[in-house]
């Protein structure tokens, strides 16, 4: 999954939320339309969660170290901090 796909799902979810709010503020809200919009919003939310979790799993399965060798985040002993003699 790409970040663009996740971004598109998030935008779609926000647009559905705005449509629901607009319809609910109408003088005579169409409850059937609101129910359909809410179902679409929930489906979008589920797809968004799935896409994010797949992306996180893919990232965690790569064999990339958390920090390059010699980076302060990988140093374990305080005496190894850069700039100390």
ABEGO torsion letter per residue (X at the ends): XBAAAAAAAAAAAAAAAAAAAAAAABABBBAAAAAAAAAAAAAAAAAAAAAAAAAAAAAAABBBBABBBGBAAABABAAABBGBX
